[in-house]
Amino acid sequence: MQSKQYSFTRQVETHAHADVIVIGGGPAGTAAAIAAARSGKQVVLLEKSAQLGGMGTLANVSIFMPVGNVTGIYREIVAEMLAEYLPADHDQSIAPQYSPFLFRQYFNEKMKKENVQVFFHSEFVGAVREDRRIKAVVVSTREGLRAFEGDAFIDCTGDARVAIDAGVPYHAGREGDGLTQPMTLMFTMQDTGKPVVPILPEGCYEYNDVADLPQGRRLYWEQNGDGTLLVNMSRVKANGAKIEDVNYAETEALRQVFSIANYLQRTGFETYAIAHIAPQTGVRESNQIEGLYTLTEQDVVSGRRFADVVAQTNYEIDIHSPDAQKTTDEREVDGYDIPYRCMVPAAFDNLLVAGRSISATHVAMSSMRVQATCYALGQAAGAAAAIALDDGSAAKDVSMPKLHAILERQGVRFRVVTG
Ligand SMILES: Cc1cc2nc3c(=O)[nH]c(=O)nc-3n(C[C@H](O)[C@H](O)[C@H](O)COP(=O)(O)OP(=O)(O)OC[C@H]3O[C@@H](n4cnc5c(N)ncnc54)[C@H](O)[C@@H]3O)c2cc1C
């Protein structure tokens, strides 16, 4: 069938106005909202689901990968929730496993304390643009479409949904074929202390060998010593920002989850039962904006430093096969800077994009995508948006000395400060 196009015009009532509107409440969005609020701004955080934490809670990621710089709001979160893991120095690595349920509760209380107004079940639909500025975002709420007006906007949807809708150029996936890293449905199993009968529901697969498994490996963590097994073993070839891919992923990943659990129950975890399956299949990679600077593989492997550094990491290059082959490209890196310009779309004065959808190549994003780095980027975006409002400057002209000073006041420490 040939696709038709409709034009859709509607008068939309304004529900709220804020200095800074953050869209998406994952690691980047929560940190952006906190940082802007700490700079004295009125902040609204719009989240399409019922919880904060993004992939970290919604997709049950439940573990922080080591980034070699435990700093800023991320450090504070570790101190408040996982104090036993807090390193004495910021430049040590930690990889704590956590409860996504406790984090969900924690974020609700934290946002209240930080004076961030959170709207759940509020999904961004469209951006209202005037010249180089976003004036408002239209949001699907439980009461229908509503507008949220703001002076600055920070897109933390992970998919660059706001930026793309506003017309910011973007790319997705590998250069050449556009394939993104695959999706994974995370789940946990719990030691029941007695043998369980393995079940294999209709439609599932019988895996008998490690080689049969979707990733060709066993990948799980049981580091909390409480009998919880966190399993990251499904793998579905899909781009989590595409309609048909997501339909496929949500059914195929669930099949794999039951099949993997059945395999584990026959191969070492005979007393473990499925305890929880994430509400949604996790998205590692979808869209990247094209910003004022694009972080490259060369920057990552050469340990490049930038005068406008806003986040630092030494997390490895970590590419789960975009073809859904049973391979993962893992390469250690020594550490590098991510510059502010990766979050700035050239055509807008009051829009920043933080988190995994910053301007980066496929290989570079595979390293910068982990949670701690997204918290750092979000924090910088929130502080930068506040400076832009105070100074009446465009996002691209935010003063770096000022940004670095505010980040320092907010507890951020860099290993190497350039410039
Ligand atoms: C399976 C898997 C395993 C991973 N393993 C690890 C790991 O072990 N350790 C680690 O540190 N990292 C890991 N990661 C990576 C990490 O979880 C993500 O890259 C990180 O959460 C990205 O943060 P973000 O804030 O950019 O985006 P996200 O976490 O994706 O958050 C985006 C938020 O925006 C919301 N949103 C999206 N669209 C809209 C809209 N239209 N309107 C309103 N809200 C919207 C979403 O609901 C979500 O809450 C993993 C990721 C996956 C998928």
The ligand as a Gaussian input file, in Angstrom:
#p B3LYP/6-31G(d) Opt

LIG

0 1
 C       20.896000      -4.371000      27.648000
 C       21.754000      -3.248000      28.083000
 C       22.803000      -3.489000      28.940000
 C       23.590000      -2.433000      29.385000
 N       24.558000      -2.681000      30.290000
 C       25.128000      -1.647000      30.938000
 C       25.903000      -1.874000      32.101000
 O       26.129000      -3.017000      32.486000
 N       26.365000      -0.796000      32.775000
 C       26.147000       0.499000      32.352000
 O       26.596000       1.426000      33.021000
 N       25.445000       0.732000      31.216000
 C       24.901000      -0.301000      30.528000
 N       24.099000      -0.080000      29.446000
 C       24.024000       1.264000      28.858000
 C       23.174000       2.264000      29.619000
 O       22.169000       1.639000      30.372000
 C       22.528000       3.279000      28.664000
 O       23.349000       3.613000      27.610000
 C       22.175000       4.534000      29.478000
 O       21.120000       4.215000      30.369000
 C       21.784000       5.683000      28.562000
 O       21.324000       6.750000      29.340000
 P       20.435000       7.906000      28.682000
 O       19.977000       8.768000      29.793000
 O       21.181000       8.506000      27.566000
 O       19.207000       7.161000      27.990000
 P       18.166000       6.079000      28.537000
 O       18.710000       5.313000      29.685000
 O       17.715000       5.335000      27.334000
 O       16.972000       6.971000      29.088000
 C       16.118000       7.667000      28.218000
 C       14.843000       8.007000      28.978000
 O       14.021000       8.824000      28.143000
 C       12.687000       8.341000      28.155000
 N       12.080000       8.698000      26.874000
 C       12.376000       8.180000      25.653000
 N       11.598000       8.754000      24.715000
 C       10.807000       9.641000      25.354000
 C        9.787000      10.536000      24.911000
 N        9.408000      10.597000      23.630000
 N        9.170000      11.316000      25.837000
 C        9.523000      11.250000      27.167000
 N       10.472000      10.397000      27.620000
 C       11.113000       9.613000      26.727000
 C       12.847000       6.847000      28.371000
 O       11.676000       6.242000      28.890000
 C       14.021000       6.804000      29.349000
 O       13.596000       6.902000      30.684000
 C       23.325000      -1.112000      28.935000
 C       22.276000      -0.869000      28.061000
 C       21.489000      -1.923000      27.640000
 C       20.337000      -1.641000      26.747000

